[in-house]
Amino acid sequence: MKQHRPAAGKRVDGGRERAGKRVTLARALSKLGYCTRTQAEKLIAEGRVSVGGRRVTDLAHWVDIEADRIAVDGTVIAAQPKVYLMLNKPRGLVTTRDDPEGRPTVFTCLETVDAPSLSPVGRLDKASEGLLLFTNDTVLAQRLLDPQTHLGKRYHVQVRGFLGEAMAARMVEGVTEGGELLRAARVALLRGGDRNSWIEVELTEGRNRQIRRMLDALGFECLRLLRVAIGEVRLGDLPKGASRPLAEAEIRYLRRRTGL
């Protein structure tokens, strides 16, 4: 008779299914805060990971994250303390840990932070600045990136020329660029003149280079783009290139807004 494996995240106990910690081995290493899932898959393929003292090279191997003894190179992996911080990203850095082109990355700003498994939550492109979150809490990170969360992100944007109410309304109504309909949730003029304007743009969807593409389609050049808030978590007066841990109230807010 064919046996049915319990679904991921479930286990059977006394004939009843209940929530558990059953995940693939690569995901377990990620959830424990040891490394990213991609890095975990490489370690497994290289034969460096064992479960209960037995080497595992099967990327689809399932484990109980609470009960199984997982080790890398013979060292048992324990859950890492959760770390949550924000960075005021400077212009000119790419949002990745390792860049094949050798460009400086956001991790050059975090060299003194003792949390090797930190990953950025989302991205800011090389020319953009401002609030960037980092965490080793993969569950929260995934929830924050889920479009269904609808957590607004606010940006202060400098554009060449005067962007008035009519163009702001166009950005909210939607602009077609590259075959995609791009919309802003809200656009407000902060200050403006003949030479340039500053606007505040709120997005609830995360399309690639969305604001720059919308402005380009409307005939405006984006001079600066600074993310100032994610929901109620604000950049504030954090210096450029500096980072700080999130306050407990900020962490609670993000977990509440993402249903955790």
N, C-alpha and C positions, 0 to 999 in steps of 0.2 A: 504494500500500500504506500502511495506517495505521501511523504511527510510534508507538512506545511510549516514553513518558518514563520514565527511571529513577526508582525510588521515592525519596521524600525521605530524605536521609541516605545515599544510595548513588550511585555513579557507575560507568559501565562502562569498563573499561580492558583492551584486548586480548581482548575477549570474556568477561572475567571481571568479576564484580561485586565491588567492594570498598568498605569504609567510606570516606566522604568528608565534605565540609563543605557539601553542597548543600542549601540551605534557601530558603524564601521571603525576599524582600527585607526585609519587616518583621521577620521573625525574625532575619535577619542583623544588622540594626541593634540589636536587643535583645541578641543574643549578644555583639556587640562592645562592649556596655556603654554605647552612646550614649544610649539612651532605652528606654522600655517599648514593647511591641509596639503598644499602642493609640496611643501618641504617634507611632510610626513610620508607622502606617497613615495618620495625618493628614498627616504630612510628604509621604508619597508621593502622596496624593490632591491635595495642593496643588502638586505638580510641583516640589518642592524637592530631590528625590533623583535622582542620576544614577548609572549603572553604565557604566564604561568610557567616560565622557564623553558618554553619551546619556541624556537625561532619561527616567525611567520613572514612569508613573502607574498601571500595572497592579499591583494588590495581590497578584495571584497569580504575579508574575514570580519566576523562580527564579534564584539566583546561587550561585556557588562562593565561600564566605566566605573561603577562603584565596587564591584566584587573581584574583577580580574586584576592580576598582578602584571602590569605592563612595564617593560624596561627597554631602554635604548642603550646599546653598547654595554649592557650588563647593569646599568644604573636604573633603579626603579623610579618611575615618574609619578610624582605626587602633584595634586592640583596646585597651580600657582595662584598666589593672591591676585585678585582682580585689580587692574589698574585702569584708571580713566583720567585722561588729561586733554587739555586743549593747547594748541599751538597757534601763535600768530604767524602764519606762513609768510615769509618774504617773497617778493617777486623774484623769478629766475630759478626757483627750485622745482624739480619734478616730484610728483607724489608717488613715489615707489621706494622700495628699500634698495634695490640694485638696478642701475640703469645701464643697458648694454652699450650706450653711446658715451658712457663715462661722465655724464652731466651731474652736477651736484644735486642731491636729493634732500627731501625734508628731514631725513634722519640725521643729517649733519647738525641739525638744531637739537637733537635729542641724545647726543653722545654721552651726556652725564646721567641719563635716565637709566636706572638699573631694571630694565624690563625687556629682555631680548625678543619676546614674542609679540610685542606691540604691533598693531597694524592700523593704518589710517582707515577711518570710516568714510568711504567715498573719496572723491578727488577734488582738487583745484588744479586747473591747468597751469603750465609753467609761468604764464604772464599774470596770473591772478594771485591775490593776496588774501590774508585774513584768517578767519576761524576755521580750523581743521581739528577734528576730534581723533583721538587715538585710544585704543583699548585692546586688551587681550580677552575680553568678554565677547566671544564670537556670536553668542545668541543675541545679545543686545545689538551688536553691530549689524547682524542680518536683519533684525527688526527695523533698525533705523534706515536701512537701505531699501526696505520693502516699499514700493509705491503706494500700497494700501494704507501705510501709516499716515500719509498726508501731513507730515511734519514740515511746516513752512520754513524756508531758508531765506534770509534777508540779505540783500547786497546793496552797497553804495557804489554807484557807477558814474564815472565821469565820461561824458561824450563830447565830441567836437561839435560846436554849434548849439543852437537853442532847441531843446526838445520840449515842446509844449503839450498842453492837455490833449490835443487831437492825436498826437503820436503816442502818448501814454495810453490813451483809450485803444488804439490799434494793437498795442502789445497785449492788452488784456483780452481783446476780442480774438486775437490769434493771428499769427503771421506764418505763411507757408514758406519754407526754405528747405531746399534739398529733398523735396517730396514729403516733408513732415509738417504738420500743423503744430506750431509752438505757441504756447500761451503763458502769460504771467498771471499770477493770482491777484497781484496788486502792483500798481506803479504810481509813485508820487514824486512830484518835483520838489527837490530840497532847496536848490538855488540855481539860477540860470542867468546867462548873459549872452551877448552876441557871439563870443568866442567859444564858450563851452558851458555845459550844464552838468549839475549833479542830480541824479535821480536815485530813489530807493525802489528796488524791485524785489518782490517776494515771489518765490517759486514753490510749488508743491509737487512738481514733477522734475525728474533729474535727467534731462536730455544732454547729450554731449555738447559742450560749449554753447548752451542754449541762449544765454543773454547776448553773447557776441554775435551769434547767427541772426537773432531777431533784429538787432540794431543794424547789422550789415544789410539785411533785406529791406530795411526802412531808409537806407542811405546815410546812416550815422556811423562814425568811427568811434569805437570804444577805446578811450585813453587809459582808464584805470578801472579795475573791478576788484572790490573788496567785500568779502563776506563778513557780516557783522553779527549775525545771530543764526542759531538753529533752534527753532521754537523759542522758548524763553531762556535758552542758554546764550548769553551774550559775550562778545569779545571784550567789551569794555575798554579799559586803558592798558591792557596787556601790551608790553613793548614788542616791536617787530622782532621776530626771531626767538622770542621767549616762549616758555611753556609753563603751565601750572596744572596741578591736579584739580579735577572737578570737585566742587563742594558737595557734601552729602545731599543737600537739597537739590542740586542740579542732577545728580545721579538718580535720585528718587523720581524726579520729574520725568527724566528720559525713560525710565523703566515704566512708569505709570502711563505715559503717552504711547508706549509701544505694547502695552498689555501684559507686561511682565510682573 
